[in-house]
C-alpha cells in the first residue's frame, strides 16, 4: 500500500468506529416538553369565533332552526345517578355554541318580534380564546324557583348581604357535584354577564338592560342569558314561536322539567325572569314559579385537548357523539 493511501484508510476506519459506537451507546428515553397538542379532530376544524349552531343553520337555509340537530354532541361529566344534583343526572351530552374568542354583546335581543324595547335585551356570554361554550343537550335538573325569599325578585346575585338567588345556588351545586375534579379544572370559573345584581328585595324592573352587570360571584356552571339565545342559537322570535335550537330532545326535558331558567332578568318587572321552554319557546315567568330547572352551560378550556373522537371507537367519523381526551396538567408525553 502506498504511503498516500494509508492516511485515507486510517480516516475511514475512525469514521466507521464512531458510527458503530453511536449505535451501541444507550440512548435515554426522550421526554417531550409542552407543545401544540392539535389537531384534536373536531375543535381544530372550527375557526376562532365560530358559532356552530348558527353556522349549521346558515348551511341549510331551506331548513330553519336545524343547527342544533346538525352540531356534534359531546359527552362528559358523571353519568347515572351517583353524585348528581338531587339524585338526577344533569351531565352527559353537550353541544358547542361557540369557540372563542367571542366578545360579549351588551344588547342582544332574542325577542325582536316584540320590537326593539330595552327591556327585552341582555348581554351575552363572553368566550375566551382557546375555549368553548357548551350547553347541555337534554340534561336539565328537576324544577325549582328562581328565588325562594319572601320578597322574590329577579336579582341573580348581589354583594348586598352576599345574596345568591336559588338559580345561582343550584348552579354552584351542579358545578361541584356533577363533574370530576379534573373536569372542573378545565371549566373556567368567572363572572357571567347580563344579570341583575341589585339588592334582592329590590331587583331590576325599570325596563332597561342598562341596569345589567356582571355577576358578583364566579360560576363554573351557569344558565344562559336571554341574549345568548340570539347570539348563539339565532333566536329572534321569543314569546311567539318555538325554536328547534332551544328545545329539549323530543320536546321533553329530563326530570319532568317544563323548561329551563335563563340568568337574564326580565327587565320590565323586578319579579319576572326569562326562560326557555321544553319545546323551544322562550318567554318569561314569575321568579316564584316552578316547573323550570337548570340546563347547564360551561366554558371549557381547550388548551390541553389531545383528541376529540367518536365516543364508541375513538375514530374520526363525521357523525356520532364525541368524547374528549385531555392531557393531565403537569404531565409530559414520552416517546
FENSULLIN-V139567 format. One record per pair of residues at least 12 apart in sequence whose ideal C-beta (glycine too) atoms are under 8 Angstrom apart, sorted by the first residue. I is the first residue (numbers start at 0). J is the second residue. Records with the same first field share a line. If there is no record, write none. Layout:
I->J  J
This chain:
28->333  334
29->333  334
30->331  332  333
31->331  332  333  334
32->331
33->331
36->303  304  305  326
37->304
39->301  304  305  306  307  323
40->306  307  308  315
41->71  307  308  321
42->95  98  131  301  304  307
45->95  98
46->98
47->98  99  100  128
48->97  98  99  100  101
49->97  98
50->96  97  101  230  231
51->66  70  71  94  95  96  97  98
52->66  67  70  94  95  96  231  232  233  244
53->66  231  232  233
54->66
55->67  69  70
56->233  244
63->243
64->233  242  243  244  279
65->243
66->232  233  244
67->94  232  243  244  245  246
68->243
70->94  95
71->94  95  318  319  320  321
72->92  93  94  136  320  321
73->92  93  94  95  133  307  320  321  322  323
74->91  92  93  310  320  321  322
75->90  91  93  178  182  322  323
76->90  91  177  178  182
77->90  177  178  179
78->90  91
82->176  177
83->176  177
84->140  169  172  173  176  177
85->140  141
87->140  141  253  254
88->138  177  253
89->135  138  139  140  173  177  253  293  295
90->135  138  177  178  295
91->135  136  138
92->135  136  137  138  320
93->133  134  135  136  138  297
94->133  134  136
95->131  132  133
96->132  133  134  227  231  232  296
97->126  131  132  231
98->126  130  131  132  301
99->126  127  128  129  130  131  132
100->126  127  128  130
101->125  126  132
102->125
103->122  123  124  125  192  193
104->122  123  226  230
105->120  122  208  211
106->120  121  122  208  226
107->120  121  122  123  225  226  227  229  230
108->120  226  229  235
109->225  226  228  229  234  235  237  281
110->225  235  236  237  238  281
111->229  235  236
112->235  236  237  238  239
113->237  238  239
116->206
117->206  207  208  209  266
118->206  207  208  265  266  267
119->208  225  237  266
120->208  225  226  266
121->193  208  211  224  225  226  263  264  266  273
122->192  193  208  211  224  226  263
123->192  193  224  226  227  229  230  231
124->191  192  193  221  223  224  227  230  231  296  298
125->192
126->298
127->187  298
129->300  301  302
130->187  298  299  300  301
131->298  299  301
132->231  296  297  298  299
133->296  297  298  299
134->223  231  294  295  296
135->294  295  296
136->248
137->247  248  251  252  253
138->253  294  295
139->247  252  253  254  256  259  292  293  294
140->169  173  254  256  292  293
141->254  255  256  292
142->254  255  256  257  289  290  291  292
143->165  166  169  289  291  292  293
144->165  286  287  288  289
145->164  165  166  260  272  284  286  287  288  291
146->164  165  166  199  286  287
147->165
148->199  200
150->199  200
151->270  285  286  287
152->195  197  199  200  201  202  203  269  270  286
153->195  202  203  204  264  265  268  269  270  271  272  286
154->194  195  196  197  198  199  201  202  203  264
155->167  194  195  196  214  262  264
156->194  196  214  215  216
157->196  197  198  199  215
158->196  215
159->197  198  199
160->198  199
162->198  199
163->216
164->199  286
166->222  260  262  272  293
167->214  216  218
169->293
170->218  220  221  222  293  295
171->218  220
173->220  293  295
174->186  188  218  219  220  295
175->219
177->220  295
181->325  327
183->219
184->328
185->299  300  303  325
186->219  220  297  298  299  300
187->219  298  299  300
188->217  218  219
189->217  218  298
190->213  214  215  216  217  218
191->213  214  218  221  224  262
192->211  213  214  224
193->208  211  224  225  226  262  263
194->211  212  213  214  224  262  263  264
195->210  211  212  264
196->212  213  214  215
197->210
201->269
202->264  269  270
203->264  266  269
204->264  266  267  268  269  270
205->266
206->266  267
207->266
208->266
210->266
211->263  264  266
214->262
219->297
220->293  295  296  297
221->262  295  296  297
222->259  260  261  262  293  294  295  296
223->261  262  275  294  296
224->261  262  263  273
225->237  261  263  273  281
226->263
227->261  296
228->242  245  261  275  281
232->244  245
234->281
237->273  280  281  282
238->280  281  282  283
240->280
241->276  278  279  280
242->279  280  281
243->279
244->279
245->275  279  280  281
246->277  278  279
247->277  278
250->277  278  279
251->277
252->277  292  294
254->292
256->277  290  291  292
257->276  277  290  291
258->274  275  276  277  290  291  292
259->274  275  291  292  293  294
260->272  273  274  291  292  293
261->273  274  275  281
265->283
270->285  286  287
271->283  284  285  286
272->284  286
274->291
275->294
303->325  326  327  328
304->323  324  325  326
305->324  325  326
306->323  324
307->321  322  323  324
308->321  322  324
309->321  322
310->322
